[in-house]
Amino acid sequence: MNRTPARTVRLNIGAMLLDGMPRTAEEIRSALTGLYPGERHLCAESVELHLQALRAVGIVALADPDDAEARHGLTYVLSADGKTRVQRNLE
């Protein structure tokens, strides 16, 4: 039987973005698969919806399109406020 992670998907997304590296929804989905083995609802589209919700409340932002680290497609990073909020919720 699979054990559910103690953190929410959105908090795990925020924790993943703490390193400051811009990531796409697909990269985040790929990394989350290890935390949620067998979860069929974890797809790039659902991760994108989570990212859009986090963006709406100011936790994540779109990466600078001129940033050398940014790749094709939408890439996301934590905002300054988002970093504080994620760190506070991880304690």
PEUR-V913769 format. One record per residue. OMEGA is omega in whole degrees, 0 to 359 (999 if undefined). D_FIRST is the distance of its C-alpha to the first C-alpha in whole Angstrom. Layout:
# PEUR-V913769
OMEGA&D_FIRST + OMEGA&D_FIRST
This chain:
# PEUR-V913769
180&0 + 178&4 + 180&6 + 177&10 + 182&13 + 181&15 + 176&18 + 178&19 + 182&19 + 177&23 + 176&23 + 176&21 + 179&24 + 179&26 + 179&25 + 182&25 + 181&29 + 182&30 + 176&32 + 179&34 + 176&33 + 181&34 + 175&31 + 178&30 + 180&27 + 178&26 + 179&26 + 179&24 + 180&22 + 180&21 + 181&21 + 182&18 + 178&16 + 179&15 + 183&14 + 182&12 + 178&10 + 180&10 + 183&12 + 181&15 + 179&17 + 179&18 + 182&21 + 181&25 + 180&26 + 177&24 + 177&24 + 177&28 + 176&28 + 180&26 + 179&29 + 177&31 + 178&30 + 177&30 + 181&34 + 180&35 + 173&35 + 180&36 + 175&33 + 178&33 + 174&36 + 178&37 + 178&38 + 182&42 + 178&42 + 181&45 + 180&43 + 180&42 + 183&39 + 180&38 + 180&37 + 182&38 + 180&36 + 175&35 + 186&34 + 174&33 + 175&34 + 172&33 + 179&36 + 178&38 + 179&37 + 179&33 + 179&33 + 183&34 + 180&32 + 180&29 + 179&30 + 182&31 + 177&27 + 182&26 + 999&27
